[in-house]
Amino acid sequence: MMIKGIVLALVLVAASVASAAGPADTPPPSTGPSMRLTAQTGFAGTSETTISGLVVDKDGKPLTDVAAKLYVGGVLVSEVLTSLDGSFELVELIDYARDVTIDMWFVPPGEGMVMENVILKESASAIQNRLYSKCVSRFRLDPITDFVVRVLDLDARTRMLKTSDCLG
């Protein structure tokens, strides 16, 4: 009788363990390196995003050691210095569904050059309230975004703003 009770208890324990480890608990098959699970359809989810480009002066010559700073919603999330050939690259996870302004500042070393701001994505509120001038450069933010930025001295920047009707 006692043996039947022990056997019955073991059967019940085994049955409860088997039902707890049902088919839903089996690990999914490996997706392998060729099937990354990043949402890129319509850019509505979070995606690994590469933002790269070139920073040049008014004559198109590459600028070294310019700080390329990425801001998401006004918060600095990444920063890198341009290399000897003026190039930069940042790789960040970006949530494309989030209604937030994403912009970059390019800060040259030393004095004599003017910082440059580039808008990659504007929030609905920024657009509605016209927070950014039409004269601020804009580039479309995609999972791979590449662009060229000109960082100018004050005189060249002033001339450029006048010719583009950005000064009153």
C-alpha positions in Angstrom: 0.0 0.0 0.0 2.8 2.3 0.9 4.6 1.5 -2.3 1.4 2.3 -4.4 1.3 5.7 -2.6 4.9 6.4 -3.5 4.5 5.3 -7.1 1.3 7.4 -7.4 3.1 10.5 -5.9 6.0 10.0 -8.4 3.6 9.7 -11.3 1.8 12.9 -10.2 5.1 14.8 -9.9 6.3 13.5 -13.3 3.0 14.6 -14.9 3.1 18.1 -13.4 6.7 18.5 -14.5 5.8 17.3 -18.0 2.8 19.7 -18.3 4.8 22.6 -17.0 7.5 22.0 -19.6 5.1 21.9 -22.5 5.8 22.8 -26.1 5.7 26.6 -25.4 8.7 26.3 -23.1 11.0 24.8 -25.7 13.6 27.3 -26.8 13.1 28.7 -30.3 15.5 27.4 -33.0 18.6 29.5 -33.5 18.1 32.2 -36.1 21.7 32.3 -37.0 23.7 35.4 -38.0 21.9 35.9 -41.2 18.5 36.5 -39.6 18.9 39.5 -37.2 15.7 40.4 -35.4 15.7 44.2 -35.8 12.5 45.8 -36.9 13.1 47.8 -40.1 9.8 47.5 -41.8 8.6 51.1 -42.3 11.1 52.2 -39.8 8.4 52.0 -37.1 10.4 50.1 -34.5 13.8 50.1 -32.9 16.6 49.5 -35.4 20.4 49.5 -35.2 21.3 52.7 -37.1 24.6 53.7 -38.7 25.0 57.5 -39.0 28.2 58.4 -40.9 29.6 61.1 -43.1 32.2 63.6 -43.8 33.0 67.0 -42.2 34.7 69.5 -44.5 35.6 73.2 -44.5 34.4 75.8 -47.0 36.8 74.5 -49.7 35.8 70.9 -49.2 38.9 69.9 -47.3 38.4 67.3 -44.6 38.4 68.5 -41.0 40.0 66.5 -38.3 39.0 66.3 -34.6 35.5 67.8 -35.0 33.2 66.4 -32.3 30.2 64.8 -33.9 27.5 64.7 -31.2 24.2 62.8 -31.5 21.3 64.0 -29.4 18.0 62.2 -29.0 15.3 64.3 -27.4 17.9 66.8 -26.2 20.0 64.1 -24.5 23.6 63.4 -25.7 23.7 59.7 -26.5 26.9 59.4 -28.5 30.0 61.4 -29.5 32.9 60.7 -31.8 35.8 62.8 -33.2 36.3 63.0 -37.0 39.3 61.1 -38.3 42.2 62.4 -40.4 40.0 62.1 -43.5 37.2 64.0 -41.9 34.9 61.0 -41.6 32.8 59.9 -38.6 30.6 57.0 -37.8 28.1 56.3 -35.0 26.1 53.1 -34.5 23.1 53.5 -32.2 19.8 51.8 -31.5 17.1 54.2 -32.6 13.4 53.9 -31.9 11.8 55.3 -35.1 8.3 55.1 -33.5 9.3 57.5 -30.7 8.2 61.1 -31.4 11.4 62.8 -30.6 13.8 65.2 -32.3 17.1 63.6 -33.3 19.9 66.0 -34.2 23.6 66.2 -34.4 26.0 69.0 -33.5 29.4 69.3 -35.1 31.8 71.1 -32.8 35.2 72.1 -34.3 38.2 72.2 -32.1 39.6 75.6 -31.1 38.2 78.9 -32.2 37.6 80.4 -35.6 35.0 77.9 -36.8 31.2 77.9 -36.1 29.4 74.8 -34.8 27.0 73.3 -37.2 23.6 71.7 -36.3 21.9 69.0 -38.5 18.3 67.8 -37.9 17.8 64.1 -38.6 14.3 63.8 -37.3 11.9 66.4 -35.9 9.2 65.7 -33.3 5.6 66.6 -34.1 5.9 69.3 -31.3 9.1 70.8 -32.8 7.4 71.0 -36.2 4.1 72.4 -34.9 5.9 75.1 -32.8 8.5 75.8 -35.5 11.4 75.3 -33.1 14.0 74.9 -35.9 14.7 77.5 -38.6 14.3 76.4 -42.3 18.0 77.3 -42.5 19.1 74.4 -40.3 20.3 71.5 -42.5 18.1 68.4 -42.6 18.9 64.9 -43.6 16.5 61.9 -43.6 17.3 59.4 -40.8 17.3 55.9 -42.0 19.0 52.7 -40.7 22.0 53.8 -42.9 22.3 57.5 -43.0 25.3 59.2 -44.7 25.8 62.9 -45.3 28.4 65.7 -45.7 28.6 68.6 -43.3 30.4 71.9 -44.0 31.8 73.6 -40.9 32.6 77.2 -41.7 34.3 80.2 -40.2 32.1 83.1 -39.0 32.5 85.2 -42.2 31.8 82.3 -44.5 28.8 81.2 -42.4 27.4 84.7 -42.4 27.7 85.0 -46.2 26.1 81.6 -46.7 23.2 82.6 -44.4 22.7 85.9 -46.3 22.7 84.3 -49.7 20.1 81.6 -48.6 17.9 84.4 -47.2 18.3 83.2 -43.6 19.4 86.5 -42.0 16.8 89.2 -41.4 
